[in-house]
Amino acid sequence: MEHNIIEEKRNKLNLDIRGLLTVIDLIDGNKKEYEDYITDSLNEIEFLDQQIKLVNEAKERLISVFKD
């Protein structure tokens, strides 16, 4: 049961981050495809690396929007 809860939270985190990136797409006009999380496809380190990559992408794109 705990495994299912963890996977639900992983999916939610990934969807929320990709949702944020979609909003940034609307702001800067640079639509991109983002890595989806596939349930049970990554170990904890790989999952965290994937999410960190997405968050860093969001940060860099927002910095770029406000620099211009």
C-alpha positions in Angstrom: 0.0 0.0 0.0 2.8 2.4 0.9 4.4 1.8 -2.5 1.2 2.9 -4.2 1.1 6.1 -2.2 4.7 6.8 -3.1 4.0 6.3 -6.8 0.9 8.5 -6.7 3.0 11.3 -5.1 5.7 10.8 -7.7 3.1 11.1 -10.5 1.6 14.2 -8.9 5.0 15.9 -8.5 5.9 15.2 -12.1 2.5 16.4 -13.4 2.7 19.6 -11.2 6.2 20.4 -12.5 5.3 19.8 -16.1 2.2 21.9 -15.5 4.4 24.8 -14.4 6.5 24.3 -17.4 3.4 24.5 -19.6 2.5 27.8 -18.1 6.1 29.0 -18.8 5.5 27.8 -22.4 2.6 30.2 -22.6 4.6 33.1 -21.2 7.7 32.7 -23.4 6.1 31.1 -26.4 8.7 28.3 -26.5 6.7 25.1 -26.3 8.7 22.1 -25.4 8.1 18.4 -24.7 8.9 17.3 -21.1 9.8 14.0 -19.7 6.9 12.1 -18.3 7.2 9.9 -15.3 6.2 6.3 -16.0 5.1 4.5 -12.9 7.7 2.2 -11.5 10.2 3.0 -14.2 12.9 4.8 -12.2 14.6 4.2 -8.9 14.5 7.0 -6.3 17.8 8.6 -7.5 16.8 8.5 -11.1 13.3 9.9 -10.3 14.8 12.8 -8.2 17.4 13.5 -11.0 14.5 13.7 -13.5 12.5 16.1 -11.3 15.6 18.3 -10.6 16.2 18.6 -14.3 12.7 19.7 -14.9 12.8 22.3 -12.0 16.1 23.6 -13.3 14.6 24.0 -16.7 11.7 26.0 -15.2 14.0 28.2 -13.2 16.3 29.0 -16.2 13.3 29.7 -18.5 11.7 32.1 -15.9 15.1 33.9 -15.4 15.2 34.3 -19.2 11.7 35.7 -19.3 12.5 38.3 -16.7 15.9 39.2 -18.1 14.3 40.4 -21.3 
